[in-house]
Amino acid sequence: MAVLIEVRNSSGVIGRCDAKCYDAETQECHCICGGQNHGAGLERAIRNTRKYADQWLTRYARQHGLTDFRSEIGHEVTQLKLF
């Protein structure tokens, strides 16, 4: 399961977007992407995350009142495929 984007604070992981979202078959989504990766499949979710990660993190931090947190972008998102 690829974690595309994740937010942590001193308590640990508090939000992420992973296969539970991009492989979802239900309609409900509560992750960092705000539904943009929901059911999209891995490749499209990677493209979305590359494009919108900064916006998602800003919105997520504001919605959850986060001032002290760390974010990580998954290897799949930062690694560009050659083929």
C-alpha positions in Angstrom: 0.0 0.0 0.0 1.5 3.3 -1.1 1.2 6.3 1.2 1.0 9.3 -1.1 0.9 12.0 1.5 0.9 11.9 5.3 0.8 14.4 8.2 2.3 13.8 11.6 2.5 15.6 14.9 3.9 14.7 18.3 1.1 12.1 18.6 2.0 10.3 15.4 0.1 10.1 12.1 -3.0 12.3 12.1 -3.8 12.2 8.4 -2.9 10.5 5.2 -3.9 9.6 1.7 -3.2 6.0 0.7 -4.7 2.9 -1.0 -7.8 3.2 1.3 -8.6 6.3 -0.7 -7.3 5.9 -4.2 -8.5 2.2 -4.4 -11.8 3.0 -2.7 -15.1 1.7 -3.9 -17.3 3.6 -1.4 -18.2 7.2 -1.7 -17.0 8.6 1.6 -13.6 10.2 1.9 -12.0 11.9 4.9 -8.3 12.0 4.0 -5.9 14.8 3.1 -6.9 14.9 -0.6 -10.4 16.0 0.2 -11.8 13.4 -2.2 -9.7 14.2 -5.3 -7.9 10.9 -5.2 -10.9 8.9 -4.0 -11.3 5.9 -6.2 -9.0 7.4 -8.8 -6.5 4.5 -8.9 -2.8 4.8 -8.1 -1.4 6.4 -11.2 -4.0 9.2 -11.3 -3.7 9.7 -7.6 0.1 10.1 -8.0 -0.5 12.8 -10.6 -3.1 14.5 -8.5 -0.8 14.5 -5.5 2.1 15.9 -7.4 -0.1 18.8 -8.6 -2.1 19.5 -5.4 -0.1 18.4 -2.4 0.8 21.9 -1.2 -2.8 23.1 -1.5 -4.1 20.0 0.3 -1.6 20.4 3.2 -2.4 24.0 3.6 -6.2 23.3 3.7 -5.8 20.3 6.0 -3.6 22.2 8.5 -6.1 25.1 8.5 -9.2 22.8 9.0 -7.5 20.9 11.8 -5.9 23.9 13.5 -2.4 22.5 13.0 0.5 24.8 13.7 3.2 22.3 14.7 3.3 19.4 12.2 5.4 17.6 9.7 4.4 16.3 6.3 5.8 13.7 4.1 5.3 13.0 0.4 5.5 9.3 -0.6 8.3 8.0 -2.8 5.9 7.2 -5.6 4.9 10.8 -5.8 8.4 12.3 -5.9 9.9 9.6 -8.2 9.3 10.3 -11.8 9.0 7.2 -14.0 11.4 6.9 -16.9 9.3 4.5 -18.9 
